[in-house]
Structure formats: C-alpha cells, structure tokens
C-alpha cells in the first residue's frame, strides 16, 4: 500500500528546527519535501555539531527523507525558479522572520493571492501583529515567554525544559494543521493559509497550570522532583540512591499505593491524605512517610511492591540509557540513515501506520537535487495551470 502522503509535494524555505521538524513528519508519511537552502552554507543547523556520522544531530533529526535545492531569493534567476517551484507544490512552509517573509512576498496570504489552491504555512515566534511580531524568537526565548521556564526547576532555580519544546510544539501544530488542510482540500479543492506562533503553541501546552493560577490567583510553585497538582507523583530515591518515578493519579491508586507500597492501609482514611487536594496540601508530610519507606526497603522489594499494587512507576534514564532501552530494542525501533558525511542510526518514526513503507533513509547534501527539481516542478505547475483554464 502506498504511503498516506505519496504524491504530495512540499516546498520548504526553512532553517533550524520548528519548520524542518514539521516537514520531516510529512516526509516520513510519504510526501516529497523539497528543502530550499542558502547557496553554499545551507541551513545553519547543518553546522551545530558533527555528532551523527559527521553531520549535526539536530539537522539529521529534522531533515531525513528530504531533497535539497540551493536558491538565493535575491537573485532574479533563482527567484524565478523558486516561484515556479512553489507554483507546482501542494504545500509551502517557511519560518523566516515575519518582516523578511513579507519583504520577500512569501507570507501565506501573499502567495495565495496568486495560488489559491496552495496550502501555505507560516511559522514564527510570536505571530503576525502585536508588539513582539518582529522580535527574534529562538526556542529558549519562547520557553521563557510561554511559561515553560517558570514552571520548570526547583523552588530556588527556574530551568529550561531539556529539549526544544517550543520548536517541537510549533512543528507539531504546523504538521497537524497541514494534514487538516490537505484533508479539506480533497473535499473542497480550496487551499489554506496557516499561521503558527511558537508562543501560542507553548501557551497551549502550559495552559492547565495557567488556568489553575488564574482561577486561584496563585502561581503554582516549582518543585523539580514532583508534580505540582497531583500527589504523590514524582521522583524519589530508593535505598541504593537510584531514582524511581511513581505516579498516583486517583484515590483508588492512592489506596493501592498505601496498602501495597507503603504497607499502611490506615493512611487511606487519614484526613491529611483523603483526596488529591489533601495530599497536595500536606505534601511534605506525605513525602516524609514515602521517603522513609523507600530508604528502608531494598530496591528489589520496592519494585515487587509497586508491581503488586499496579502502581505506575519508571526509572529516570539519561539519553544513553534511553538509547539502550530494552523496550525500544525489543520493538526494533531503530533505522540506519545515509548522511552527506557518512551513516548514522536514528529512531524510526512513531507513526506505526499499517501497510506503510519505511521512510526514506537519507539526509540530503546542500543543493543535491537542484536541476531535476526545478524542471520537474515547472512541468507540474504548467499542467496544473492548464487544468485550471
């Protein structure tokens, strides 16, 4: 069976992470993604490091399965080629600054004035309009503006989330919006203008604690090892010093945890811990009991108690430990990719759609596909224009 997006052509003028990670999902599902890069240097994310076979880990992660073309939009000849490429595409994605995109005439609404059937997606830090529109917006800046940093860390020290959460959230909203627009276009023939703001995406992801703060007038305190709104739910040291995460999300879970893990069923009737709000209000007393038990029980026995009570639990794994995770190995979740500088191993995409072939396992060199792409997309645009006459 063919891939779900086979036959869909995507042109992307993209750098760094947010837009490239969105279009990589489209490539994984079978779309043909044509990445437009600056002549010579290409996407600056190519040069962050050389960890994956000589190529940047960020670039390989966000750009496998694509094709690359070198174009300078300030050069009249290249700009003409670019316009013909976009005219032959189904989807266009860009993440230039709003001011630069507007000057270049490539904002979604600008393109769709002459290409109404195009699905065009703008990805920016703060969105079009408003006082922050033209501010530079990298992942950490938007994590800070969007509430993620204020909610992460300890009471003494706020911290960034340890991965590119602002970029990734924007990428996934761009990806899902493009899928929705493609589905609608099948029924109506209409294109779409899509605008994705990294700030708005992070604000959506931090919305639950924001709503709680607005409703109570209190900002949730940071407590790096535990959940601020559910208890007990966090990371705790065992007697050997290793951390284990436990999650108790309901009163039934609490009864099982008290009986099987803490081995004190009387705690269920203790008014300090009767329901989740009580357990949060008395979290220090609750954790003192938990810490005493966890410190006194051998790890093997503690694991047996957690399993007996069917209490959700897990270990805190660093990236190297995750790469060797027995569940990932058992499920064969790895694939080899070719990069411009060698070979590298990556995770397979997590879509797991039945009867769908594996994604293209190659990362393009800068401008690797120039000549063929331009002629192919020009022909496609001509056929499309002829059909619309």
N, C-alpha and C positions, 0 to 999 in steps of 0.2 A: 504494500500500500504506500502511496506517495506521502511525503511529509505534509503536515497540515498547511504550511505556507508556501509550498512549492509553486513557483510561477510568480510570486510576489517580488517586485524589485524595489529595493530601498536604497536611496542615496542619502548619505550622512556626511555633513560637514561638522565634524566632532573632534573634541580633544578631551584628554584626561579621563574621567570616569562616568559621570552621570549619563550623558548621551551614549557613549560607547557601550556601557553595560546594558542599556535598554536595547540597542540594536543587536547586541550579541544574542539576546534572548530570541529575537526574530530570526537570526541566522540559525540558531540551534533548532528552530522549528521549521527550517527549510527555506526561508526567504533568502534571496540573493542580496547581500548587503555590499554596496559599493562605497568604500570609505574615501572621502576626498581629503587629501593631506597637502600640507605646505611643501613645495618643492625642496628637496634636499633633506631637511631636518625631519619632516613629517610631524606626526603627533608628538608633542614633547613628552608624553607619558612613555614613549619608547625608551627614554633615556634615564628613567628614575633609578634603575639598577640593572644588573645583569644576572639576576638570580636563576632565571629559567633558560638554561641552555644558551646563555649569553644575551638574552633579551629580558627586559623589565618584567617582573612578576605582574605588576598592575596591567601592563599592556597585553601580555599573553592572556590573562584572565578575562579582559574586557573585549578582546578583538579576534578570538579564534573564529574561523569559519568565514571571514570577510575577504573581500578583494580591495586592493588599494589603487588609487589613481592620484597623480600629482597635478595640482592645478593652482595657479595664482590668480585669484579673482580680480586682482588689479590689472592684470594683463588682458587686453581686449580679446585676443585669440582664445586664451584659457577661459575667460568669462563666457564667451560664446559657446565653448564646449560644455561648460558647466550648465548653462541654461538648457542646452539640448539634452543633457543627461537628466536633469530634473523633469523636463517635459516628457521623457519616456518612462519615468518612475511611477510607482503606485504610492510610495511613501517617501517623504523627505523629513529628516531630523537634523536639527542644528542646535548647538549650545554656545554660540558666540555671545558676547555681551549684547544686551538689547540695543544699545546705541550703534554698535558695529554692524549688527544684523540689519537694523533699519537703514543705515547708510548703504549697505550692500544690496538692499531691496530683497532680502530673503526671509523676512518675517513671514509667518504662516499666512496672514491675511494679505500681505503684499503678493505673494506667489499665487494665491488662489484667485486673485483678480483676473489673471490670465489662464490659470489652470484650475478651474472649479472642481474638477474631479480628483484633484490631488489630496492626499491626506498628509498635512504638513504639521510638524510638531516643533514648538519652541521650548527649550529647556533653559531656564535661567535661575539665578539665585533668589531673586526677590519678586519676579513677575513684572509685567508691564504696567506702568502707572504707579504713583506713590513716591515718597521721598527717597526710597532706597533702590529704585529701579536700576540705576547705573553704577551702584557700588560693586566692587569686586566681591565675589562670593565663593570662597572655597569651602570644602567640607567642614573644617573645624569652625570657621566663622559662623556657618549656618547652624551647626550643632549648638553653638553658644546662643545665637539669636532665637533658636527654636525651642529652647527649654531643655534640651537633652543634657547639656553640661550641668545645669543647676540641679538636675535630678540624679546625677551620677557621681559616685565617690563616697567619701565619709563625711561625718559632720564637720570635720576640720578642713577638708580639702575637696573642692569640686574637681571633677575629672572629665575628660572627653570620653566618649564611647570608643572602645578599642579598635573599631573598624570604621569604614567610610559610610556611616549610617545615613548621612544627609544625601550623599551621592546615590546610594543604593535605593533609598526610598523614592527619590525623584525618578530614577531609572525604572523602577517597577511600576510607578504610576504612568509614566510615558508609555511603557510597554503595554500595560493593560488598556490604556486609552486608545492606542493604535489598533489593538485587536478588536476593541469595540467598534471603532470607526470602520475597519475593514468588514466586519460583520454587517454593519448598517449599509455600507456601500453596496454589498451584494444584493440587498433588497431594494435600495432606492437609486443607486448609481451616483449618489452625492458624495463628494469629498468631505473633508473636515479640517478645521483649524483647531489645533490642540495647544494649550499653553500650560506648561508645568513649572511651578515655582518650588524650588528646594525648600524654602522657608515654610510654605504651606504644607508640604509633604511631611516635614518633621513636626510641624504643629499638630497635624492629624495623628501622628504616631505618639505624641506626648499628650494627647487630648484627655485621656482618663484622669491622670493626676491634675491636669489643668482644671477640668470640670470640678473635681473634688475641692481644689483650692478656691475656686470661685464660689462654690456652694457653701464652704465653711469659713472663708476668709483667712484660711491658714495655708501657707505653703508647706507641702509635705517635706519633712526633714530627710536629708540624705542619710542613709545607713548602709554603707557599702556592702555589707555581707548579707543583708536580708531585704525582703520586700517591705515597702513602707505601708502597704494597705492590707496585707494578708499575713497571718501568723499561725503557727511557725512556718516560715517559708524563707529559707536562706541557706548559707554555707556555714558549716560548723566543723571544728577539728575533732577527729577521733583520737583515741588514746595513743596512736602512733604518729600524730601530727598531721596526717593527711586530711584534706578537707573533703567532706561529703555534703552534697546539697540535698535537703529534704523539703518537700512541698506538701502542706496540709491545707486544702482549699475548701473544706466543708466541715460541718460539725460531725458528720459520720466519719470523715477522715481523722478528725481530732480524736474521736473515741477509739478508733483503731490504733492511732499513734500512742495514745496514753496507755492503752491496755497492753499492746504488744511490744512497743519500743521502750517506753518509759517504765512499763510494768507497774503502773499505779492507776488502775481504773477509777479510783476515787477522784482523780483530777477532773474527770468529765463533769462531775457535779459541783466542782469548786466554782463559786461565783466569779472568781477572778478570771476564769477561762471558759465561761459558759458558751459564749459565741465569739465570732471573729472580732467584733468591736471590743469585747472584753479582753481578748488575748492581745490585741494591739495596745490597748490602754495599759496593760500590765506586762508588756513585752520583756522588760528587764527581769522580772521575777520568773516569768516563764522560761527565758533563756538560761537563767541560773540553774533551774532544775534540769533542763536539757543538757547543758554543758557538763554538769556533774555526772549524769548517766553516761554521756558519750566519752568522757575522760576515764571512766572506771571500767568500761566494758571492752574486751578485746575486739578489734575490728571485725574478725570473722563472725563473732557472736552478734555484733551490732547489725551486720549485713543480714544475718539469718532472721533477726527480729524485724527488720524493715521488710524483708520479703514475706515473712509470716503475716504481717499486718497489711500487706499490699500497699505500703506507703511509697509514694513516688520519691525516687532518690537517684542521684547520679554523682559522678566524680567530676572534679574540676580538671579538665585536660588542657595542657598548653598546645600550641599548633603542631608540634612534633608528635605529641601523644595522639592528637586527633588524627593525624595522617596515618597512624598505625592502628586506628580504631578497629577492633575485631568485627564490629557490625558492618563497617564500610568494606572491609576485606571480604567478609562472607558474602556480601551482596555485589561484589565485583564493581565498585563504584569509581574505577579509575580508567583513564584513557591516555594514550600517547599522542602528542601533537608535534607537528613539524613547525619550527620557527625559522626566521631568516638566519639564525646563527647556530642552529642545532636542533636537538629533540628535547622535549620536556614532557613530564607527566602531569595530568590535571584530573580534577573530578569530572565525571560525566555530568551532564545537566540533570537536574532533579525532576524534570517533567514526567518521565516514565510513561509516555503515551504508547498504547499498544499498537503493534504493526507499524511502527515508525522507525526508519533507519537511524543509525547513529549520526550525529552532526559531523560536518566537515572538520577534519582534524588537522588544520593548518592555520598558521598565523602569517599574514602577508608581509612581504618586504615593501618599503615605500615605493609607490608607483609601479608595482609589479605587473599590473594588468591594464595599463593606460590605453594602448592602441585598440585592443579588442573591445574594451568597454565603450569607448566613445562611438565607434561605428555601430556597435550592437544597439545601444540606447538611441542613437539617432534614427536608426531604422524603425525601432519600436515607436518612437514619437511620431514619425511620419505615418505609420499605419494607424495610430490612434487618431491623429488629426484627420486622416482621410475618412475614417469611420464616422467621425462626428459631423462631417459635411452633409 
